[in-house]
Amino acid sequence: MNNKKVALVTGASSGFGQLSAQLLAQKGYLVFGTSRKEHSAISGVEMLILDVKSDSSVQSCIKQLLAQTNRIDLLVNNAGQIHASMLEETSLEQAKEIFETNFWGVVRVTNAVLPIMRQQRSGHIINMSSVAGLIGAPGQGFYSASKFSLEGYSEALSVELDPFNIKVSLIEPGYFKTNFNSAMLQPTLTYADYDNVRDVIRSSVQKAIAQGDNPEKVAQTIVSVAQSQSPQLRYRVGNEAQWLPRLKAILPDKLFRFGARKRLNLP
């Protein structure tokens, strides 16, 4: 057991996190998964309680992990919060809540493991981003903004950690068949002017998720990146994550916006 690489996967109670944690365990890692509340054991994965929005919870979790392993080789920052709300209909408090999980939560957990990784002069941090971190997503604007922030943070972090042989990678999935959308935060305000647009966007997103690819592809990508000797900074997973950013790069803005509205069935 002492020879196994140690992995910590946040948000491992379901979805990408659970699949990734289980697959890492199958590949020989000593895996610790986290959830905000006590969770039943997952095959090959020891579950710990961790609320990424709480400094004390993060510190307690990492302390508990290190007491058992005295090292950490891989951190997968997967815990996240999605929402379905027009920007004007999202209160500042709700917007802050999204950032507390999707951005500051990543920062908290990363800062907690960096001292041990620097001491080891090795480690790998994999942050779960999204195609919404590359292209602004109408109806999910603050989710998109939090992922854009994560992209910039991770890019800068990767350069700063190079001298310590600590790698940083971003996973950027498109739509996949997960239950992530069932936990969407709803608008705190509603304005009649947005009724049609809001309903169309929500329906389009639900349809895209229902028709999405197998989420195991994301888990397989995470494991492949974790095992790479020379990991890249960015990995796009899924068809939309592949072609949408490319179209944005080559098309005039007006034409790309037209296509994006058509994709979402917007008038």
Phi and psi restraints in degrees (value plus and minus 20) as a CYANA .aco file:
   2 ASN   PHI     -86.2   -46.2
   2 ASN   PSI     -41.3    -1.3
   3 ASN   PHI    -105.5   -65.5
   3 ASN   PSI     -29.7    10.3
   4 LYS   PHI     -95.7   -55.7
   4 LYS   PSI     124.9   164.9
   5 LYS   PHI     -92.6   -52.6
   5 LYS   PSI     121.8   161.8
   6 VAL   PHI    -119.0   -79.0
   6 VAL   PSI     107.8   147.8
   7 ALA   PHI    -142.2  -102.2
   7 ALA   PSI     120.2   160.2
   8 LEU   PHI    -139.5   -99.5
   8 LEU   PSI     104.0   144.0
   9 VAL   PHI    -139.8   -99.8
   9 VAL   PSI      95.0   135.0
  10 THR   PHI    -102.7   -62.7
  10 THR   PSI     133.5   173.5
  11 GLY   PHI      41.3    81.3
  11 GLY   PSI      26.5    66.5
  12 ALA   PHI    -116.4   -76.4
  12 ALA   PSI      -8.9    31.1
  13 SER   PHI    -101.3   -61.3
  13 SER   PSI     -32.6     7.4
  14 SER   PHI    -184.1  -144.1
  14 SER   PSI     154.4   194.4
  15 GLY   PHI      39.6    79.6
  15 GLY   PSI    -165.6  -125.6
  16 PHE   PHI     -75.6   -35.6
  16 PHE   PSI     -59.4   -19.4
  17 GLY   PHI     -83.5   -43.5
  17 GLY   PSI     -67.0   -27.0
  18 GLN   PHI     -85.3   -45.3
  18 GLN   PSI     -65.1   -25.1
  19 LEU   PHI     -82.3   -42.3
  19 LEU   PSI     -61.8   -21.8
  20 SER   PHI     -86.8   -46.8
  20 SER   PSI     -63.2   -23.2
  21 ALA   PHI     -81.4   -41.4
  21 ALA   PSI     -64.5   -24.5
  22 GLN   PHI     -85.3   -45.3
  22 GLN   PSI     -60.7   -20.7
  23 LEU   PHI     -89.4   -49.4
  23 LEU   PSI     -57.7   -17.7
  24 LEU   PHI     -82.1   -42.1
  24 LEU   PSI     -60.7   -20.7
  25 ALA   PHI     -82.7   -42.7
  25 ALA   PSI     -60.9   -20.9
  26 GLN   PHI     -83.9   -43.9
  26 GLN   PSI     -48.1    -8.1
  27 LYS   PHI    -106.9   -66.9
  27 LYS   PSI     -15.5    24.5
  28 GLY   PHI      81.1   121.1
  28 GLY   PSI     -14.1    25.9
  29 TYR   PHI     -99.3   -59.3
  29 TYR   PSI     132.2   172.2
  30 LEU   PHI    -109.6   -69.6
  30 LEU   PSI      87.2   127.2
  31 VAL   PHI    -128.6   -88.6
  31 VAL   PSI     113.2   153.2
  32 PHE   PHI    -137.0   -97.0
  32 PHE   PSI     106.1   146.1
  33 GLY   PHI    -127.8   -87.8
  33 GLY   PSI     140.0   180.0
  34 THR   PHI    -149.9  -109.9
  34 THR   PSI     133.7   173.7
  35 SER   PHI    -168.7  -128.7
  35 SER   PSI     140.4   180.4
  36 ARG   PHI     -88.1   -48.1
  36 ARG   PSI     -50.7   -10.7
  37 LYS   PHI    -141.5  -101.5
  37 LYS   PSI     143.3   183.3
  38 GLU   PHI     -76.6   -36.6
  38 GLU   PSI     113.1   153.1
  39 HIS   PHI    -150.0  -110.0
  39 HIS   PSI     123.0   163.0
  40 SER   PHI     -83.3   -43.3
  40 SER   PSI     135.4   175.4
  41 ALA   PHI     -81.5   -41.5
  41 ALA   PSI     125.1   165.1
  42 ILE   PHI    -131.1   -91.1
  42 ILE   PSI     121.5   161.5
  43 SER   PHI     -70.2   -30.2
  43 SER   PSI      97.5   137.5
  44 GLY   PHI      58.8    98.8
  44 GLY   PSI     -17.0    23.0
  45 VAL   PHI    -147.2  -107.2
  45 VAL   PSI     106.7   146.7
  46 GLU   PHI    -108.2   -68.2
  46 GLU   PSI     104.2   144.2
  47 MET   PHI    -113.3   -73.3
  47 MET   PSI     114.4   154.4
  48 LEU   PHI    -140.7  -100.7
  48 LEU   PSI     133.6   173.6
  49 ILE   PHI    -105.5   -65.5
  49 ILE   PSI     109.5   149.5
  50 LEU   PHI    -173.8  -133.8
  50 LEU   PSI     102.3   142.3
  51 ASP   PHI    -127.1   -87.1
  51 ASP   PSI      89.1   129.1
  52 VAL   PHI     -86.2   -46.2
  52 VAL   PSI     -31.9     8.1
  53 LYS   PHI    -107.5   -67.5
  53 LYS   PSI     -22.6    17.4
  54 SER   PHI    -137.4   -97.4
  54 SER   PSI     100.7   140.7
  55 ASP   PHI     -78.0   -38.0
  55 ASP   PSI     -66.1   -26.1
  56 SER   PHI     -86.8   -46.8
  56 SER   PSI     -57.6   -17.6
  57 SER   PHI     -85.6   -45.6
  57 SER   PSI     -61.2   -21.2
  58 VAL   PHI     -83.9   -43.9
  58 VAL   PSI     -68.6   -28.6
  59 GLN   PHI     -81.7   -41.7
  59 GLN   PSI     -60.7   -20.7
  60 SER   PHI     -84.7   -44.7
  60 SER   PSI     -61.2   -21.2
  61 CYS   PHI     -84.5   -44.5
  61 CYS   PSI     -66.9   -26.9
  62 ILE   PHI     -86.5   -46.5
  62 ILE   PSI     -57.7   -17.7
  63 LYS   PHI     -82.5   -42.5
  63 LYS   PSI     -62.1   -22.1
  64 GLN   PHI     -84.2   -44.2
  64 GLN   PSI     -61.2   -21.2
  65 LEU   PHI     -84.8   -44.8
  65 LEU   PSI     -68.0   -28.0
  66 LEU   PHI     -87.3   -47.3
  66 LEU   PSI     -47.6    -7.6
  67 ALA   PHI     -83.9   -43.9
  67 ALA   PSI     -47.9    -7.9
  68 GLN   PHI    -111.4   -71.4
  68 GLN   PSI     -49.9    -9.9
  69 THR   PHI    -138.7   -98.7
  69 THR   PSI     -50.2   -10.2
  70 ASN   PHI      44.0    84.0
  70 ASN   PSI      -5.9    34.1
  71 ARG   PHI    -182.3  -142.3
  71 ARG   PSI     143.4   183.4
  72 ILE   PHI    -168.5  -128.5
  72 ILE   PSI     105.9   145.9
  73 ASP   PHI    -122.1   -82.1
  73 ASP   PSI     -48.8    -8.8
  74 LEU   PHI    -160.8  -120.8
  74 LEU   PSI     109.6   149.6
  75 LEU   PHI    -138.9   -98.9
  75 LEU   PSI     103.4   143.4
  76 VAL   PHI    -130.8   -90.8
  76 VAL   PSI      85.2   125.2
  77 ASN   PHI    -103.4   -63.4
  77 ASN   PSI      70.5   110.5
  78 ASN   PHI    -126.7   -86.7
  78 ASN   PSI     -45.2    -5.2
  79 ALA   PHI     -75.8   -35.8
  79 ALA   PSI     112.5   152.5
  80 GLY   PHI    -174.8  -134.8
  80 GLY   PSI     144.7   184.7
  81 GLN   PHI    -150.5  -110.5
  81 GLN   PSI     106.4   146.4
  82 ILE   PHI    -126.0   -86.0
  82 ILE   PSI     138.8   178.8
  83 HIS   PHI    -165.7  -125.7
  83 HIS   PSI     139.1   179.1
  84 ALA   PHI    -147.6  -107.6
  84 ALA   PSI      77.6   117.6
  85 SER   PHI    -182.3  -142.3
  85 SER   PSI     116.2   156.2
  86 MET   PHI     -86.0   -46.0
  86 MET   PSI     129.0   169.0
  87 LEU   PHI     -77.5   -37.5
  87 LEU   PSI     -64.5   -24.5
  88 GLU   PHI     -88.8   -48.8
  88 GLU   PSI     -42.1    -2.1
  89 GLU   PHI    -112.1   -72.1
  89 GLU   PSI     -14.9    25.1
  90 THR   PHI    -123.4   -83.4
  90 THR   PSI     100.0   140.0
  91 SER   PHI     -87.5   -47.5
  91 SER   PSI     137.8   177.8
  92 LEU   PHI     -81.3   -41.3
  92 LEU   PSI     -56.5   -16.5
  93 GLU   PHI     -84.0   -44.0
  93 GLU   PSI     -60.9   -20.9
  94 GLN   PHI     -89.9   -49.9
  94 GLN   PSI     -59.0   -19.0
  95 ALA   PHI     -81.2   -41.2
  95 ALA   PSI     -61.4   -21.4
  96 LYS   PHI     -84.1   -44.1
  96 LYS   PSI     -57.1   -17.1
  97 GLU   PHI     -82.8   -42.8
  97 GLU   PSI     -60.2   -20.2
  98 ILE   PHI     -82.0   -42.0
  98 ILE   PSI     -65.1   -25.1
  99 PHE   PHI     -89.0   -49.0
  99 PHE   PSI     -53.9   -13.9
 100 GLU   PHI     -79.6   -39.6
 100 GLU   PSI     -57.0   -17.0
 101 THR   PHI    -104.3   -64.3
 101 THR   PSI     -74.4   -34.4
 102 ASN   PHI     -96.1   -56.1
 102 ASN   PSI     -48.0    -8.0
 103 PHE   PHI    -134.6   -94.6
 103 PHE   PSI     -82.3   -42.3
 104 TRP   PHI     -86.0   -46.0
 104 TRP   PSI     -48.2    -8.2
 105 GLY   PHI     -82.7   -42.7
 105 GLY   PSI     -61.3   -21.3
 106 VAL   PHI     -82.8   -42.8
 106 VAL   PSI     -63.5   -23.5
 107 VAL   PHI     -82.2   -42.2
 107 VAL   PSI     -63.7   -23.7
 108 ARG   PHI     -79.5   -39.5
 108 ARG   PSI     -70.7   -30.7
 109 VAL   PHI     -87.8   -47.8
 109 VAL   PSI     -60.9   -20.9
 110 THR   PHI     -80.9   -40.9
 110 THR   PSI     -67.4   -27.4
 111 ASN   PHI     -82.0   -42.0
 111 ASN   PSI     -49.8    -9.8
 112 ALA   PHI     -92.9   -52.9
 112 ALA   PSI     -49.8    -9.8
 113 VAL   PHI    -116.8   -76.8
 113 VAL   PSI     -36.9     3.1
 114 LEU   PHI     -81.6   -41.6
 114 LEU   PSI     -58.6   -18.6
 115 PRO   PHI     -76.6   -36.6
 115 PRO   PSI     -62.4   -22.4
 116 ILE   PHI     -92.4   -52.4
 116 ILE   PSI     -56.7   -16.7
 117 MET   PHI     -86.3   -46.3
 117 MET   PSI     -59.1   -19.1
 118 ARG   PHI     -86.1   -46.1
 118 ARG   PSI     -58.4   -18.4
 119 GLN   PHI     -83.5   -43.5
 119 GLN   PSI     -59.0   -19.0
 120 GLN   PHI     -93.0   -53.0
 120 GLN   PSI     -42.9    -2.9
 121 ARG   PHI      38.6    78.6
 121 ARG   PSI      19.2    59.2
 122 SER   PHI    -187.2  -147.2
 122 SER   PSI     137.7   177.7
 123 GLY   PHI     132.9   172.9
 123 GLY   PSI     146.2   186.2
 124 HIS   PHI    -164.9  -124.9
 124 HIS   PSI     107.0   147.0
 125 ILE   PHI    -133.4   -93.4
 125 ILE   PSI     101.6   141.6
 126 ILE   PHI    -133.8   -93.8
 126 ILE   PSI      98.1   138.1
 127 ASN   PHI    -125.1   -85.1
 127 ASN   PSI     111.7   151.7
 128 MET   PHI    -104.1   -64.1
 128 MET   PSI      87.3   127.3
 129 SER   PHI    -120.1   -80.1
 129 SER   PSI    -163.1  -123.1
 130 SER   PHI    -192.2  -152.2
 130 SER   PSI     139.8   179.8
 131 VAL   PHI     -81.6   -41.6
 131 VAL   PSI     -43.0    -3.0
 132 ALA   PHI     -91.5   -51.5
 132 ALA   PSI     -29.8    10.2
 133 GLY   PHI    -109.2   -69.2
 133 GLY   PSI     -22.1    17.9
 134 LEU   PHI    -133.4   -93.4
 134 LEU   PSI     -48.0    -8.0
 135 ILE   PHI    -155.9  -115.9
 135 ILE   PSI     106.8   146.8
 136 GLY   PHI     -78.0   -38.0
 136 GLY   PSI     107.7   147.7
 137 ALA   PHI    -122.2   -82.2
 137 ALA   PSI      87.0   127.0
 138 PRO   PHI     -80.8   -40.8
 138 PRO   PSI     120.0   160.0
 139 GLY   PHI      64.3   104.3
 139 GLY   PSI     -27.6    12.4
 140 GLN   PHI    -162.1  -122.1
 140 GLN   PSI      20.9    60.9
 141 GLY   PHI     -80.4   -40.4
 141 GLY   PSI     -61.5   -21.5
 142 PHE   PHI     -97.9   -57.9
 142 PHE   PSI     -48.9    -8.9
 143 TYR   PHI     -81.3   -41.3
 143 TYR   PSI     -67.0   -27.0
 144 SER   PHI     -80.2   -40.2
 144 SER   PSI     -65.1   -25.1
 145 ALA   PHI     -82.2   -42.2
 145 ALA   PSI     -58.8   -18.8
 146 SER   PHI     -85.5   -45.5
 146 SER   PSI     -55.2   -15.2
 147 LYS   PHI     -97.0   -57.0
 147 LYS   PSI     -54.3   -14.3
 148 PHE   PHI     -79.4   -39.4
 148 PHE   PSI     -62.5   -22.5
 149 SER   PHI     -81.7   -41.7
 149 SER   PSI     -62.3   -22.3
 150 LEU   PHI     -83.2   -43.2
 150 LEU   PSI     -56.4   -16.4
 151 GLU   PHI     -81.8   -41.8
 151 GLU   PSI     -69.0   -29.0
 152 GLY   PHI     -85.7   -45.7
 152 GLY   PSI     -61.8   -21.8
 153 TYR   PHI     -80.0   -40.0
 153 TYR   PSI     -67.0   -27.0
 154 SER   PHI     -86.6   -46.6
 154 SER   PSI     -57.8   -17.8
 155 GLU   PHI     -83.8   -43.8
 155 GLU   PSI     -65.4   -25.4
 156 ALA   PHI     -86.3   -46.3
 156 ALA   PSI     -61.2   -21.2
 157 LEU   PHI     -82.0   -42.0
 157 LEU   PSI     -58.3   -18.3
 158 SER   PHI     -81.5   -41.5
 158 SER   PSI     -55.9   -15.9
 159 VAL   PHI     -93.3   -53.3
 159 VAL   PSI     -63.0   -23.0
 160 GLU   PHI     -85.1   -45.1
 160 GLU   PSI     -49.8    -9.8
 161 LEU   PHI    -113.9   -73.9
 161 LEU   PSI     -25.7    14.3
 162 ASP   PHI     -72.5   -32.5
 162 ASP   PSI     -63.3   -23.3
 163 PRO   PHI     -83.3   -43.3
 163 PRO   PSI     -37.2     2.8
 164 PHE   PHI    -123.7   -83.7
 164 PHE   PSI     -10.4    29.6
 165 ASN   PHI      39.9    79.9
 165 ASN   PSI      14.6    54.6
 166 ILE   PHI    -127.8   -87.8
 166 ILE   PSI     102.2   142.2
 167 LYS   PHI    -115.9   -75.9
 167 LYS   PSI     130.5   170.5
 168 VAL   PHI    -149.0  -109.0
 168 VAL   PSI     112.3   152.3
 169 SER   PHI    -155.0  -115.0
 169 SER   PSI     130.1   170.1
 170 LEU   PHI    -135.0   -95.0
 170 LEU   PSI     113.0   153.0
 171 ILE   PHI    -123.8   -83.8
 171 ILE   PSI     107.2   147.2
 172 GLU   PHI    -142.5  -102.5
 172 GLU   PSI      61.0   101.0
 173 PRO   PHI     -98.3   -58.3
 173 PRO   PSI     135.8   175.8
 174 GLY   PHI    -110.4   -70.4
 174 GLY   PSI    -162.9  -122.9
 175 TYR   PHI    -104.2   -64.2
 175 TYR   PSI     111.5   151.5
 176 PHE   PHI    -153.6  -113.6
 176 PHE   PSI     137.4   177.4
 177 LYS   PHI     -95.7   -55.7
 177 LYS   PSI      70.2   110.2
 178 THR   PHI    -151.1  -111.1
 178 THR   PSI     153.2   193.2
 179 ASN   PHI    -115.0   -75.0
 179 ASN   PSI      -4.4    35.6
 180 PHE   PHI     -77.2   -37.2
 180 PHE   PSI     -57.7   -17.7
 181 ASN   PHI     -88.7   -48.7
 181 ASN   PSI     -38.8     1.2
 182 SER   PHI     -88.9   -48.9
 182 SER   PSI     -37.9     2.1
 183 ALA   PHI    -124.2   -84.2
 183 ALA   PSI       0.5    40.5
 184 MET   PHI     -84.0   -44.0
 184 MET   PSI     114.3   154.3
 185 LEU   PHI     -91.7   -51.7
 185 LEU   PSI     120.7   160.7
 186 GLN   PHI    -120.4   -80.4
 186 GLN   PSI     143.5   183.5
 187 PRO   PHI     -78.4   -38.4
 187 PRO   PSI     123.9   163.9
 188 THR   PHI    -109.1   -69.1
 188 THR   PSI     -38.5     1.5
 189 LEU   PHI    -153.4  -113.4
 189 LEU   PSI     136.7   176.7
 190 THR   PHI    -157.8  -117.8
 190 THR   PSI     116.5   156.5
 191 TYR   PHI    -143.0  -103.0
 191 TYR   PSI     114.6   154.6
 192 ALA   PHI     -77.7   -37.7
 192 ALA   PSI     -51.1   -11.1
 193 ASP   PHI     -79.3   -39.3
 193 ASP   PSI     -46.4    -6.4
 194 TYR   PHI    -116.7   -76.7
 194 TYR   PSI     -21.7    18.3
 195 ASP   PHI     -73.2   -33.2
 195 ASP   PSI     -72.4   -32.4
 196 ASN   PHI     -85.0   -45.0
 196 ASN   PSI     -66.8   -26.8
 197 VAL   PHI     -83.2   -43.2
 197 VAL   PSI     -63.8   -23.8
 198 ARG   PHI     -80.0   -40.0
 198 ARG   PSI     -66.4   -26.4
 199 ASP   PHI     -86.7   -46.7
 199 ASP   PSI     -59.9   -19.9
 200 VAL   PHI     -85.7   -45.7
 200 VAL   PSI     -64.5   -24.5
 201 ILE   PHI     -82.2   -42.2
 201 ILE   PSI     -66.0   -26.0
 202 ARG   PHI     -80.8   -40.8
 202 ARG   PSI     -62.9   -22.9
 203 SER   PHI     -84.6   -44.6
 203 SER   PSI     -60.5   -20.5
 204 SER   PHI     -86.5   -46.5
 204 SER   PSI     -60.5   -20.5
 205 VAL   PHI     -86.5   -46.5
 205 VAL   PSI     -64.3   -24.3
 206 GLN   PHI     -80.0   -40.0
 206 GLN   PSI     -61.4   -21.4
 207 LYS   PHI     -86.0   -46.0
 207 LYS   PSI     -62.6   -22.6
 208 ALA   PHI     -82.7   -42.7
 208 ALA   PSI     -59.4   -19.4
 209 ILE   PHI     -88.1   -48.1
 209 ILE   PSI     -62.5   -22.5
 210 ALA   PHI     -82.6   -42.6
 210 ALA   PSI     -52.3   -12.3
 211 GLN   PHI    -115.9   -75.9
 211 GLN   PSI     -13.6    26.4
 212 GLY   PHI     -89.4   -49.4
 212 GLY   PSI     151.0   191.0
 213 ASP   PHI    -100.0   -60.0
 213 ASP   PSI     154.1   194.1
 214 ASN   PHI     -87.8   -47.8
 214 ASN   PSI     103.0   143.0
 215 PRO   PHI     -83.4   -43.4
 215 PRO   PSI     -35.8     4.2
 216 GLU   PHI     -81.9   -41.9
 216 GLU   PSI     -44.1    -4.1
 217 LYS   PHI     -83.4   -43.4
 217 LYS   PSI     -56.4   -16.4
 218 VAL   PHI     -88.3   -48.3
 218 VAL   PSI     -64.7   -24.7
 219 ALA   PHI     -80.6   -40.6
 219 ALA   PSI     -61.6   -21.6
 220 GLN   PHI     -84.7   -44.7
 220 GLN   PSI     -57.2   -17.2
 221 THR   PHI     -84.8   -44.8
 221 THR   PSI     -64.3   -24.3
 222 ILE   PHI     -78.4   -38.4
 222 ILE   PSI     -66.4   -26.4
 223 VAL   PHI     -85.6   -45.6
 223 VAL   PSI     -61.6   -21.6
 224 SER   PHI     -81.8   -41.8
 224 SER   PSI     -62.3   -22.3
 225 VAL   PHI     -85.0   -45.0
 225 VAL   PSI     -62.5   -22.5
 226 ALA   PHI     -81.3   -41.3
 226 ALA   PSI     -53.9   -13.9
 227 GLN   PHI    -108.6   -68.6
 227 GLN   PSI     -27.3    12.7
 228 SER   PHI     -89.3   -49.3
 228 SER   PSI     119.7   159.7
 229 GLN   PHI     -96.7   -56.7
 229 GLN   PSI     -47.4    -7.4
 230 SER   PHI    -154.2  -114.2
 230 SER   PSI      52.1    92.1
 231 PRO   PHI     -88.2   -48.2
 231 PRO   PSI     125.7   165.7
 232 GLN   PHI    -100.6   -60.6
 232 GLN   PSI     152.3   192.3
 233 LEU   PHI     -98.6   -58.6
 233 LEU   PSI     -60.9   -20.9
 234 ARG   PHI    -144.4  -104.4
 234 ARG   PSI     119.8   159.8
 235 TYR   PHI    -155.9  -115.9
 235 TYR   PSI      97.4   137.4
 236 ARG   PHI    -115.3   -75.3
 236 ARG   PSI     109.6   149.6
 237 VAL   PHI    -143.1  -103.1
 237 VAL   PSI     106.0   146.0
 238 GLY   PHI      82.5   122.5
 238 GLY   PSI     135.2   175.2
 239 ASN   PHI     -80.1   -40.1
 239 ASN   PSI     -67.7   -27.7
 240 GLU   PHI     -84.6   -44.6
 240 GLU   PSI     -56.8   -16.8
 241 ALA   PHI     -86.7   -46.7
 241 ALA   PSI     -45.8    -5.8
 242 GLN   PHI     -99.4   -59.4
 242 GLN   PSI     -70.0   -30.0
 243 TRP   PHI    -113.4   -73.4
 243 TRP   PSI     -46.6    -6.6
 244 LEU   PHI     -82.4   -42.4
 244 LEU   PSI     -68.8   -28.8
 245 PRO   PHI     -82.7   -42.7
 245 PRO   PSI     -52.9   -12.9
 246 ARG   PHI     -87.9   -47.9
 246 ARG   PSI     -62.0   -22.0
 247 LEU   PHI     -83.4   -43.4
 247 LEU   PSI     -60.2   -20.2
 248 LYS   PHI     -82.1   -42.1
 248 LYS   PSI     -54.8   -14.8
 249 ALA   PHI     -93.1   -53.1
 249 ALA   PSI     -50.0   -10.0
 250 ILE   PHI    -125.8   -85.8
 250 ILE   PSI     -43.0    -3.0
 251 LEU   PHI    -107.6   -67.6
 251 LEU   PSI     128.4   168.4
 252 PRO   PHI     -78.8   -38.8
 252 PRO   PSI     127.6   167.6
 253 ASP   PHI     -75.9   -35.9
 253 ASP   PSI     -62.6   -22.6
 254 LYS   PHI     -81.8   -41.8
 254 LYS   PSI     -61.7   -21.7
 255 LEU   PHI     -89.8   -49.8
 255 LEU   PSI     -59.9   -19.9
 256 PHE   PHI     -84.9   -44.9
 256 PHE   PSI     -62.2   -22.2
 257 ARG   PHI     -83.0   -43.0
 257 ARG   PSI     -58.5   -18.5
 258 PHE   PHI     -80.8   -40.8
 258 PHE   PSI     -65.9   -25.9
 259 GLY   PHI     -84.1   -44.1
 259 GLY   PSI     -59.3   -19.3
 260 ALA   PHI     -85.1   -45.1
 260 ALA   PSI     -60.5   -20.5
 261 ARG   PHI     -86.5   -46.5
 261 ARG   PSI     -58.4   -18.4
 262 LYS   PHI     -85.7   -45.7
 262 LYS   PSI     -59.4   -19.4
 263 ARG   PHI     -80.0   -40.0
 263 ARG   PSI     -54.6   -14.6
 264 LEU   PHI    -115.4   -75.4
 264 LEU   PSI     -14.2    25.8
 265 ASN   PHI      42.4    82.4
 265 ASN   PSI      10.7    50.7
 266 LEU   PHI    -104.9   -64.9
 266 LEU   PSI     127.6   167.6
